Structures are given as structure tokens and as C-alpha cells.
Amino acid sequence: MTEKRPGGRIDLAKFREVMRSSQERGRANPGSRIVSRAKITLIEDQLKEARVGDYTLICDEARSRKGGGAGPGPLSYFIAAIGF
């Protein structure tokens, strides 16, 4: 079953399968853990670049906070992460 959501569709069967598979791996290896790493580079002023796996993110502060406004600030990423 696919439900319509604002901005896209969610394949509920696929979502459930991913969750079930993740739970099974956790039960099979109770001492295991997920490790995520990021390499952060200061570009200039408040502008930073993060390499996370195959992805590159930029983080900056607003001009009013002595940044260049080239990207979201750290708090914006934090708030978004809570929603994810």
C-alpha cells in the first residue's frame, strides 16, 4: 500500500520491511551498534563543510551572526535531525 503525503509518496510495505530487517539485525547482534562519522572542515569565517559518507553538507551562520549566510546554521541542522 502506498499512501500519499505532501511532497511525495511513502511505500509502507518497503518502510515496514526496512524496519523489520533492522530489528532482526539488532536481535541477532545485541552488542552491535551503528556508527556514523563526519569529517568537518572550516572553510572560512563561520562556513564549514561536512563530509558524511558520499554526501557533502555546508553549514554557515547568518550575516547578523558574523557568518556569510551561505547555508543553514548548526541549530537548523539539529532541528531538522530531530524531525528525521
PyMOL commands that set and color helices and strands:
alter all, ss='L'
color gray80, all
select helices_A, chain A and resi 12-28+63-65+74-83
alter helices_A, ss='H'
color red, helices_A
select strands_A, chain A and resi 2-5+8-11+39-44+47-52+55-59
alter strands_A, ss='S'
color yellow, strands_A
deselect
rebuild
show_as cartoon
